[in-house]
Amino acid sequence: MTKTLERINTASELPASTSVVIIGGGIVGVSAALTLAERNIPVVLLEKGHIAGEQSSRNLGWVRKTSRDPLDIPLAQAADRLWQNMPERLGRPVGYRQCGIMFLARSDEQMAMYEAWHQAAQAMSPESVLLSAAEIGQRVPGGQGAWLGGVYTPSDGRAEPAIATTAMAAAAVDKGAVLIQNCAVRTLSTAGGKVSGVITEKGEIRCDQVLLAGGVWSRRFLGNLGISLPTLPLVCSVMRTKPMEGPTDISVGAPDFSFRKHHNGGFIITQRGALDAPITLDHLLIGWRYLSQLKSQGRFLRTSIGRAFFEDLKLARRWKADSISPFEKVRVMDPQANRKLIDEAMNNLRAAWPVFGQAVAEECWAGLIDVTPDSNPVIDRVQALPGLTLATGFSGHGFGTGPAAGHLAADLVSGDSPIIDPTPYRFDRL
């Protein structure tokens, strides 16, 4: 993980009861805890490792509407408003800046994709504009890339994953939420066909509602309850450079690299055209649900079968409440960064903007992404088990919408009017 991740001290003793238990200390779970605490609803958040230890601190930090599924744009717009007010709300910085995001196209196929998105999203994101090659050069000078054009949304932005979730967590504690780290939830307890509590490695907490925001772990947790959630893992490798002069403050995504300014003066860089797809048993069990994605995006995947397959097989898929769970065996999922992909990204970036020839790596890391068949999350109550709500499956773009996703999940748990229409995120669509 990034070595700049800020840590937080939290409680150690479990309360006997509360109103809401949140499973998972990523940005969505923490945002939900913050929202509930602000409403004076008793809430306990349980994290098997440490707050923001997995994808919430390992992502690229983009806060975007650009190139999102149009169904997902209202959540992104709500998140924009929350990010803008976050420092005042928390009394702490989160590294947010409305710097704009630009996606670039080299081929007619890529440009047609952005033109189609622009047309579909224009009513919801009217400030998004299509760019010519000359306009790209004006906004991001010093380039040598052969671009056909691109799409640009000036109201998009960035925040810092290494500090944002921790800042939200600290504010949630200040407002009355109880956060406990290094405490895995093994399963749920029920009474009368409804959730009545959670059983952890340290004991039971009685509660009325549970929110599962477990990221890549949600599928395994639900599977033990007999509930199927289709998600598959992908790995994104990331590099942060030492401070350097760059061509722009705009975050830029090209077909085979991306970069954005980091708050310390360096840049966050990744190979946007490739993700590692380590094969696991789940690929064999539910891979057929992803056939349409494979047809359109399979060229982006670097598949392999190796250590990840066997490590996954070692983790139980069924266990009892008094047994050690998989979440106690792997406190923090920490995949190894793929230096080959990072080197590819750097070579491609230097060819397009030679100024990055002076870039020096400060650190590299990787994060595991949970992807649904349509790349949109589930934020919904589970009808089969009253009292259980899901906020998971964010498919690699949950950090940007995290504040609004957590807010929406809190709305569903507490019965408040939802911040946006939750219909696109219903569980039964999968």
C-alpha positions as CSV (number, residue, x, y, z in Angstrom):
1,M,0.0,0.0,0.0
2,T,1.0,3.6,-0.2
3,K,3.5,4.4,2.6
4,T,1.8,7.8,3.0
5,L,-1.4,6.4,4.4
6,E,-2.4,8.2,7.5
7,R,-3.5,6.0,10.4
8,I,-6.1,6.5,13.1
9,N,-6.5,5.3,16.6
10,T,-9.9,3.8,17.4
11,A,-11.7,2.0,20.2
12,S,-10.8,-1.6,21.2
13,E,-13.8,-2.8,23.2
14,L,-17.0,-3.9,21.6
15,P,-20.3,-2.4,22.9
16,A,-23.0,-4.9,23.7
17,S,-25.5,-3.3,21.3
18,T,-26.0,-0.4,18.9
19,S,-28.5,0.6,16.2
20,V,-26.3,0.0,13.1
21,V,-23.2,-2.0,12.5
22,I,-21.1,-1.3,9.4
23,I,-18.8,-4.0,8.2
24,G,-15.8,-2.5,6.3
25,G,-13.6,0.5,7.0
26,G,-13.2,1.8,3.4
27,I,-14.4,5.1,2.2
28,V,-18.0,4.0,1.7
29,G,-18.4,2.4,5.1
30,V,-16.7,5.3,6.8
31,S,-18.8,7.9,4.9
32,A,-22.0,6.0,6.0
33,A,-20.7,6.0,9.6
34,L,-20.1,9.7,9.5
35,T,-23.5,10.4,8.0
36,L,-25.3,8.3,10.6
37,A,-23.3,9.8,13.5
38,E,-24.3,13.3,12.3
39,R,-27.9,12.1,12.6
40,N,-27.3,11.0,16.1
41,I,-27.9,7.3,15.2
42,P,-25.8,5.0,17.2
43,V,-23.3,3.2,14.8
44,V,-20.4,0.9,15.2
45,L,-18.0,0.3,12.3
46,L,-15.9,-2.8,12.3
47,E,-12.8,-3.3,10.2
48,K,-10.9,-6.5,10.0
49,G,-7.6,-4.7,9.4
50,H,-7.1,-1.0,9.5
51,I,-9.2,1.9,8.2
52,A,-8.6,2.5,4.4
53,G,-6.0,-0.3,4.3
54,E,-7.2,-1.7,1.0
55,Q,-8.6,-0.1,-2.2
56,S,-9.7,3.1,-0.5
57,S,-6.1,4.2,-0.1
58,R,-4.7,2.5,-3.2
59,N,-6.8,4.0,-5.9
60,L,-6.0,6.9,-8.2
61,G,-7.9,9.6,-6.4
62,W,-10.0,10.7,-9.3
63,V,-13.4,12.4,-8.6
64,R,-15.1,12.2,-12.0
65,K,-18.3,12.2,-14.0
66,T,-16.4,11.9,-17.3
67,S,-16.9,8.6,-19.0
68,R,-19.1,7.2,-16.2
69,D,-22.2,5.2,-17.0
70,P,-24.9,7.9,-17.4
71,L,-26.9,6.0,-14.7
72,D,-24.0,6.6,-12.3
73,I,-23.7,10.4,-13.0
74,P,-26.3,11.5,-10.4
75,L,-24.3,9.8,-7.7
76,A,-21.1,11.4,-9.0
77,Q,-22.8,14.8,-9.0
78,A,-23.9,14.3,-5.4
79,A,-20.4,13.3,-4.5
80,D,-19.0,16.5,-6.1
81,R,-21.1,18.6,-3.8
82,L,-20.0,16.5,-0.8
83,W,-16.3,16.7,-1.7
84,Q,-16.4,20.4,-2.1
85,N,-17.8,20.9,1.4
86,M,-15.8,18.1,3.0
87,P,-12.9,20.1,4.6
88,E,-15.4,22.4,6.3
89,R,-17.6,19.4,7.3
90,L,-14.6,17.5,8.8
91,G,-12.5,20.3,10.0
92,R,-9.6,18.5,8.2
93,P,-8.1,18.5,4.7
94,V,-8.8,15.7,2.3
95,G,-6.7,17.0,-0.6
96,Y,-9.7,17.8,-2.8
97,R,-9.3,20.1,-5.8
98,Q,-11.6,20.7,-8.7
99,C,-8.8,20.5,-11.3
100,G,-10.8,19.0,-14.3
101,I,-10.4,15.6,-15.9
102,M,-9.6,14.9,-19.6
103,F,-9.7,11.6,-21.5
104,L,-7.8,11.4,-24.8
105,A,-8.4,9.3,-28.0
106,R,-5.9,8.1,-30.6
107,S,-8.3,6.1,-32.8
108,D,-11.6,6.7,-34.4
109,E,-13.0,3.9,-32.2
110,Q,-11.9,5.6,-29.0
111,M,-13.2,9.0,-30.2
112,A,-16.5,7.5,-31.2
113,M,-16.8,6.1,-27.6
114,Y,-16.3,9.6,-26.1
115,E,-18.6,11.2,-28.6
116,A,-21.3,8.7,-27.7
117,W,-20.8,9.3,-24.0
118,H,-20.9,13.0,-24.4
119,Q,-24.2,12.8,-26.3
120,A,-25.7,10.5,-23.7
121,A,-24.5,12.5,-20.7
122,Q,-24.9,16.0,-22.0
123,A,-28.2,16.7,-20.1
124,M,-26.6,15.6,-16.8
125,S,-23.1,16.9,-17.4
126,P,-23.5,20.0,-19.6
127,E,-20.1,21.4,-18.8
128,S,-18.4,18.4,-20.4
129,V,-16.9,19.2,-23.8
130,L,-15.3,17.4,-26.7
131,L,-11.8,18.6,-27.6
132,S,-9.8,18.8,-30.8
133,A,-6.1,17.9,-30.9
134,A,-5.2,21.6,-30.9
135,E,-7.4,22.2,-27.8
136,I,-5.7,19.4,-26.0
137,G,-2.3,21.0,-26.7
138,Q,-3.5,24.3,-25.3
139,R,-4.7,22.8,-22.0
140,V,-1.8,20.3,-21.7
141,P,1.2,21.9,-23.4
142,G,4.5,20.3,-24.4
143,G,3.0,17.1,-25.8
144,Q,4.0,15.0,-28.7
145,G,1.1,12.6,-28.8
146,A,-0.9,12.1,-32.0
147,W,-4.4,12.7,-30.5
148,L,-7.6,12.7,-32.6
149,G,-9.4,14.5,-29.8
150,G,-10.8,13.9,-26.3
151,V,-13.5,14.8,-23.8
152,Y,-13.0,17.2,-20.8
153,T,-15.0,18.0,-17.7
154,P,-13.6,21.0,-15.9
155,S,-15.8,20.4,-12.8
156,D,-14.2,17.0,-12.2
157,G,-11.5,16.8,-9.6
158,R,-9.2,14.8,-7.4
159,A,-8.7,14.0,-3.7
160,E,-6.0,12.2,-1.8
161,P,-6.9,8.5,-0.9
162,A,-4.1,8.4,1.7
163,I,-5.7,11.0,3.9
164,A,-9.4,11.4,2.9
165,T,-10.9,8.3,4.4
166,T,-8.9,8.6,7.6
167,A,-10.0,12.2,7.9
168,M,-13.7,11.1,7.5
169,A,-13.1,8.4,10.1
170,A,-11.7,10.8,12.7
171,A,-14.6,13.2,12.2
172,A,-17.1,10.3,12.6
173,V,-15.5,9.4,15.9
174,D,-15.7,13.1,17.0
175,K,-19.4,13.0,16.2
176,G,-20.1,9.8,18.2
177,A,-19.5,6.8,15.9
178,V,-17.6,3.9,17.4
179,L,-14.8,2.6,15.1
180,I,-13.0,-0.6,15.9
181,Q,-10.0,-1.9,13.9
182,N,-8.5,-5.4,13.8
183,C,-11.9,-6.9,14.5
184,A,-13.3,-9.2,11.8
185,V,-17.0,-9.9,11.6
186,R,-17.5,-13.6,11.1
187,T,-21.2,-13.7,10.4
188,L,-24.6,-12.3,11.2
189,S,-27.0,-13.4,13.9
190,T,-30.7,-13.5,13.2
191,A,-34.0,-13.7,15.0
192,G,-37.4,-14.2,13.4
193,G,-35.9,-14.1,10.0
194,K,-34.3,-10.7,10.5
195,V,-30.8,-9.5,11.4
196,S,-30.4,-9.2,15.1
197,G,-26.6,-8.7,15.4
198,V,-23.1,-9.5,14.2
199,I,-20.8,-12.2,15.5
200,T,-17.2,-11.0,15.5
201,E,-13.9,-12.6,16.5
202,K,-14.2,-10.7,19.8
203,G,-17.9,-11.4,20.6
204,E,-21.4,-10.4,19.5
205,I,-22.9,-7.0,19.1
206,R,-26.7,-6.8,19.0
207,C,-28.1,-4.4,16.4
208,D,-31.1,-3.6,14.3
209,Q,-29.4,-3.0,11.0
210,V,-26.1,-4.1,9.3
211,L,-24.5,-2.4,6.4
212,L,-22.0,-4.6,4.5
213,A,-19.4,-2.4,2.8
214,G,-16.7,-5.0,2.5
215,G,-15.3,-4.4,-1.0
216,V,-13.6,-7.5,-2.5
217,W,-14.6,-9.4,0.7
218,S,-18.3,-8.9,0.4
219,R,-18.8,-11.8,-2.0
220,R,-17.2,-14.3,0.4
221,F,-19.1,-12.9,3.4
222,L,-22.4,-13.2,1.6
223,G,-21.7,-16.6,0.2
224,N,-21.3,-18.0,3.7
225,L,-24.9,-16.7,4.3
226,G,-26.1,-18.4,1.1
227,I,-26.5,-15.1,-0.8
228,S,-24.8,-14.8,-4.2
229,L,-23.1,-11.6,-5.1
230,P,-21.3,-11.7,-8.5
231,T,-18.0,-9.9,-8.3
232,L,-14.6,-10.7,-9.7
233,P,-11.2,-9.3,-8.7
234,L,-8.9,-7.1,-10.8
235,V,-5.5,-5.6,-9.8
236,C,-4.4,-2.1,-10.6
237,S,-0.8,-1.1,-10.2
238,V,0.1,2.5,-9.4
239,M,3.2,4.6,-9.1
240,R,3.8,7.9,-7.3
241,T,6.7,10.1,-8.5
242,K,8.9,12.4,-6.5
243,P,7.9,16.1,-6.8
244,M,8.5,17.5,-10.3
245,E,7.3,20.1,-12.7
246,G,4.5,18.7,-14.9
247,P,2.5,19.9,-17.9
248,T,-0.8,20.6,-16.2
249,D,-2.9,20.3,-13.1
250,I,-5.6,18.6,-15.1
251,S,-5.9,14.9,-14.6
252,V,-5.3,13.1,-17.9
253,G,-6.3,9.7,-19.1
254,A,-4.9,8.3,-22.3
255,P,-5.6,4.8,-23.8
256,D,-2.4,3.4,-22.3
257,F,-1.5,5.7,-19.3
258,S,-2.9,8.2,-17.0
259,F,-1.5,10.9,-14.7
260,R,-2.7,13.3,-12.1
261,K,-1.0,15.7,-9.7
262,H,-0.4,14.5,-6.2
263,H,-0.7,17.0,-3.3
264,N,3.0,16.6,-2.5
265,G,4.0,17.9,-6.0
266,G,4.6,14.5,-7.6
267,F,2.3,12.6,-10.0
268,I,0.2,9.5,-9.7
269,I,0.6,7.3,-12.8
270,T,-0.8,4.0,-14.0
271,Q,-1.2,1.9,-17.1
272,R,-4.8,2.8,-18.0
273,G,-4.9,0.3,-20.8
274,A,-4.2,-2.8,-18.7
275,L,-5.3,-4.5,-15.5
276,D,-4.0,-7.7,-14.0
277,A,-6.7,-10.4,-13.8
278,P,-5.4,-13.2,-11.7
279,I,-7.6,-16.2,-12.2
280,T,-9.4,-17.5,-9.1
281,L,-12.1,-20.2,-8.5
282,D,-14.7,-17.5,-8.9
283,H,-13.7,-16.9,-12.5
284,L,-14.7,-20.5,-13.2
285,L,-17.9,-20.3,-11.1
286,I,-19.4,-17.0,-12.4
287,G,-17.1,-15.9,-15.3
288,W,-20.0,-16.5,-17.8
289,R,-21.8,-13.5,-16.3
290,Y,-19.0,-11.3,-17.7
291,L,-19.1,-12.4,-21.3
292,S,-20.4,-9.1,-22.6
293,Q,-17.6,-7.2,-20.7
294,L,-15.0,-9.6,-22.1
295,K,-16.1,-9.0,-25.6
296,S,-15.8,-5.2,-25.3
297,Q,-12.9,-4.9,-22.7
298,G,-11.1,-8.2,-22.7
299,R,-8.1,-6.7,-24.5
300,F,-7.4,-4.7,-21.3
301,L,-7.0,-7.7,-19.1
302,R,-3.6,-9.4,-18.4
303,T,-4.8,-12.8,-17.2
304,S,-2.7,-15.3,-15.4
305,I,-3.0,-18.3,-13.1
306,G,-0.6,-18.7,-10.3
307,R,-0.1,-17.9,-6.7
308,A,-3.4,-15.9,-6.4
309,F,-5.4,-19.0,-7.5
310,F,-3.9,-21.2,-4.8
311,E,-4.0,-18.6,-2.0
312,D,-7.7,-18.0,-2.8
313,L,-8.4,-21.8,-2.6
314,K,-6.9,-21.8,0.9
315,L,-9.5,-19.4,2.2
316,A,-12.8,-21.1,3.3
317,R,-16.0,-20.4,1.6
318,R,-18.1,-21.8,4.4
319,W,-17.4,-21.5,8.1
320,K,-19.3,-21.4,11.4
321,A,-19.6,-18.5,13.8
322,D,-17.2,-20.1,16.3
323,S,-14.6,-20.8,13.6
324,I,-11.7,-18.6,12.4
325,S,-13.0,-16.7,9.3
326,P,-11.0,-15.9,6.1
327,F,-11.1,-12.2,7.3
328,E,-8.9,-13.1,10.2
329,K,-6.4,-15.0,8.1
330,V,-6.0,-12.1,5.6
331,R,-6.3,-8.8,7.5
332,V,-5.2,-6.6,4.6
333,M,-5.2,-7.7,0.9
334,D,-1.9,-6.5,-0.4
335,P,-1.3,-7.6,-4.0
336,Q,2.2,-7.0,-5.5
337,A,2.6,-4.2,-7.9
338,N,3.3,-5.2,-11.5
339,R,6.4,-3.2,-12.4
340,K,6.1,-4.2,-16.1
341,L,2.7,-2.4,-16.3
342,I,4.1,0.6,-14.5
343,D,7.1,0.7,-16.9
344,E,4.8,0.5,-19.9
345,A,2.8,3.4,-18.5
346,M,5.9,5.5,-18.0
347,N,7.3,4.7,-21.5
348,N,4.0,5.6,-23.1
349,L,3.7,8.8,-21.0
350,R,7.2,10.0,-21.7
351,A,6.6,9.5,-25.4
352,A,3.5,11.7,-25.2
353,W,4.8,14.3,-22.8
354,P,8.7,14.3,-22.7
355,V,8.7,16.3,-19.5
356,F,8.0,13.0,-17.7
357,G,11.5,11.9,-18.7
358,Q,12.6,13.6,-15.5
359,A,10.1,11.6,-13.3
360,V,11.7,9.6,-10.5
361,A,9.6,6.9,-8.8
362,E,8.9,7.5,-5.1
363,E,6.8,4.4,-4.5
364,C,4.7,1.7,-6.2
365,W,1.7,-0.2,-4.9
366,A,-1.3,-2.2,-6.1
367,G,-4.9,-2.5,-5.1
368,L,-7.6,-5.2,-5.6
369,I,-10.8,-4.1,-7.3
370,D,-14.2,-5.8,-7.0
371,V,-16.0,-5.7,-10.4
372,T,-19.6,-6.4,-11.0
373,P,-21.0,-7.7,-14.4
374,D,-22.1,-4.2,-15.3
375,S,-19.4,-2.3,-13.5
376,N,-21.9,-0.5,-11.3
377,P,-22.2,-1.1,-7.5
378,V,-24.9,-2.5,-5.4
379,I,-26.4,-0.1,-2.9
380,D,-29.6,-1.8,-1.7
381,R,-31.4,-3.6,1.0
382,V,-31.3,-7.4,0.8
383,Q,-34.8,-8.6,0.6
384,A,-33.9,-12.1,1.5
385,L,-32.6,-11.0,4.9
386,P,-34.3,-7.9,6.4
387,G,-32.0,-5.7,8.2
388,L,-29.0,-6.2,5.9
389,T,-28.0,-3.5,3.4
390,L,-25.2,-3.7,0.8
391,A,-22.9,-1.0,-0.5
392,T,-20.3,-2.9,-2.5
393,G,-19.0,-3.8,-6.0
394,F,-17.8,-0.3,-6.9
395,S,-15.7,-1.7,-9.8
396,G,-12.7,0.6,-9.4
397,H,-14.5,3.9,-9.3
398,G,-15.9,4.0,-5.7
399,F,-13.5,6.5,-4.2
400,G,-14.8,9.4,-6.3
401,T,-18.4,8.6,-5.4
402,G,-17.6,7.3,-2.0
403,P,-19.0,10.2,0.1
404,A,-22.3,10.0,-1.8
405,A,-22.4,6.2,-1.9
406,G,-22.0,6.1,1.9
407,H,-24.6,8.8,2.3
408,L,-27.0,6.9,0.2
409,A,-26.4,3.7,2.1
410,A,-27.0,5.6,5.4
411,D,-30.3,6.9,3.9
412,L,-31.4,3.3,3.2
413,V,-30.4,2.0,6.6
414,S,-32.1,4.9,8.5
415,G,-35.1,5.2,6.3
416,D,-34.4,8.8,5.3
417,S,-35.1,10.2,1.8
418,P,-32.3,9.0,-0.4
419,I,-29.8,11.6,-1.6
420,I,-30.4,10.3,-5.2
421,D,-32.6,7.7,-6.8
422,P,-31.1,4.3,-5.8
423,T,-32.8,2.3,-8.5
424,P,-29.7,1.9,-10.7
425,Y,-28.0,0.2,-7.8
426,R,-30.6,-2.4,-6.9
427,F,-29.3,-5.8,-6.0
428,D,-31.8,-7.8,-8.0
429,R,-30.5,-6.4,-11.3
430,L,-27.6,-8.8,-11.0
